[in-house]
């Protein structure tokens, strides 16, 4: 009877581990896809003016009669639709907050869950306090996605700490 119970237990355990492993792969895939989407959104919304500009230098042999202004009013309007400086400030605040890992030489290393949670909250508060607001809807969505990914990482940190604590007891 004991042998059958052990075999049944091991089979249940193996099935649970296989299910957990495949679930981890799905979560990892979703995370990476979301991260790539975030990178693309930030890249598109934070393009520097030079990448949007229609300016093309003329050579000395160009026909002087065909000279036109290097930009049109539409091009100037496009320039104002960049959130480059917004994202520079966001990343500066994020680096200063460094929610998950200390980059200071004296305190280098991974932060505890409590420190990470407090620093992530501080990051969000600093953005709100400074009144940082993106011009583009795409940037607003990207900022929300960035915060959600960080909250997800914080959740994973909490779960892994809980598992380590349970394994010790």
C-alpha positions in Angstrom: 0.0 0.0 0.0 2.8 2.4 0.9 4.6 1.8 -2.4 1.4 2.7 -4.4 0.9 5.8 -2.2 4.5 6.9 -2.8 4.1 6.4 -6.6 0.9 8.3 -6.7 2.4 11.2 -4.6 5.5 11.3 -6.9 3.3 11.3 -10.0 1.2 14.2 -8.6 4.3 16.1 -7.7 5.9 15.5 -11.1 2.6 16.7 -12.8 2.6 19.8 -10.6 6.2 20.6 -11.3 5.7 20.2 -15.1 2.7 22.5 -14.9 4.6 25.1 -12.9 7.5 24.9 -15.3 5.3 25.5 -18.4 3.5 28.3 -16.5 6.9 30.0 -15.8 7.8 29.8 -19.5 4.5 31.5 -20.4 5.0 34.2 -17.8 8.6 34.7 -19.0 7.4 35.0 -22.6 4.7 37.5 -21.7 7.2 39.5 -19.7 9.8 39.6 -22.5 7.1 40.6 -25.1 5.9 43.4 -22.8 9.4 44.6 -22.2 10.1 44.7 -26.0 6.8 46.5 -26.5 7.8 49.0 -23.8 11.2 49.6 -25.4 9.7 50.2 -28.8 7.1 52.6 -27.4 9.7 54.6 -25.5 12.0 54.6 -28.5 9.2 55.9 -30.8 7.9 58.5 -28.4 11.4 59.8 -27.3 12.9 60.2 -30.7 15.3 63.2 -30.8 14.4 66.1 -33.1 17.3 65.2 -35.4 15.6 61.9 -36.3 12.3 63.7 -37.1 13.8 66.6 -38.9 13.4 66.9 -42.6 16.6 68.9 -42.8 19.1 67.7 -45.4 22.3 69.6 -46.0 22.7 71.0 -49.5 25.9 70.6 -51.4 27.8 73.5 -53.0 26.7 72.3 -56.5 23.0 72.5 -55.7 20.8 74.8 -57.8 20.4 78.1 -55.8 16.9 78.5 -57.3 15.8 75.2 -55.7 16.8 76.2 -52.2 14.0 76.0 -49.6 13.8 76.2 -45.9 15.2 73.1 -44.3 12.0 72.6 -42.4 8.3 73.2 -42.8 5.8 74.2 -40.2 4.7 70.5 -40.1 8.3 69.5 -39.2 8.3 72.0 -36.3 5.0 70.5 -35.2 6.5 67.0 -35.3 9.5 68.2 -33.1 7.1 69.3 -30.4 5.7 65.8 -30.4 8.7 64.2 -28.8 8.9 63.1 -25.2 12.6 62.8 -25.2 13.1 65.1 -22.2 10.3 63.5 -20.3 11.9 60.1 -20.7 15.3 61.5 -19.8 13.9 62.7 -16.5 12.0 59.5 -15.8 15.1 57.4 -16.3 17.2 59.8 -14.2 14.7 59.5 -11.3 14.6 55.7 -11.8 18.4 55.5 -11.6 18.5 57.7 -8.5 15.7 55.5 -6.9 17.4 52.3 -8.0 14.6 50.2 -6.6 16.0 46.7 -7.0 19.7 47.0 -6.8 22.1 49.5 -5.2 24.6 51.0 -7.5 26.6 52.8 -4.8 30.0 51.3 -4.2 29.6 51.0 -0.4 26.1 49.4 -0.6 26.4 47.5 -3.9 24.0 44.6 -4.3 20.4 43.5 -4.4 17.9 45.3 -2.1 15.6 43.6 0.3 11.9 43.4 -0.6 11.0 46.1 1.9 13.7 48.4 0.5 12.6 47.7 -3.1 8.9 48.4 -2.3 9.8 51.7 -0.5 12.0 52.8 -3.3 9.5 51.9 -6.1 6.9 53.9 -4.2 9.3 56.8 -3.8 10.0 56.6 -7.6 6.3 56.9 -8.4 5.8 59.7 -5.8 8.8 61.7 -7.3 7.3 61.6 -10.8 3.9 62.8 -9.4 5.6 65.4 -7.2 7.6 66.9 -10.1 4.4 67.0 -12.2 6.0 65.1 -15.0 3.5 64.6 -17.8 4.2 63.2 -21.2 2.9 65.0 -24.3 2.1 61.8 -26.1 -0.5 59.2 -25.3 2.0 56.5 -26.3 4.3 57.8 -23.5 1.6 57.7 -20.9 0.8 54.1 -21.8 4.6 53.3 -21.8 5.0 54.8 -18.3 2.0 52.8 -17.0 3.6 49.6 -18.6 6.9 50.4 -17.0 5.4 50.8 -13.6 3.4 47.6 -14.0 6.5 45.7 -15.0 8.3 47.0 -11.9 5.4 46.0 -9.7 5.5 42.5 -11.2 9.2 42.3 -10.5 8.5 43.4 -6.9 5.8 40.7 -6.7 8.2 38.0 -7.9 10.8 39.2 -5.4 8.1 38.8 -2.6 7.1 35.4 -3.8 10.7 34.2 -4.0 11.4 35.5 -0.5 8.3 33.8 0.8 9.4 30.5 -0.7 12.9 30.8 0.8 11.4 31.5 4.2 9.0 28.5 3.9 11.8 26.2 2.8 13.9 27.1 5.9 11.0 26.3 8.3 
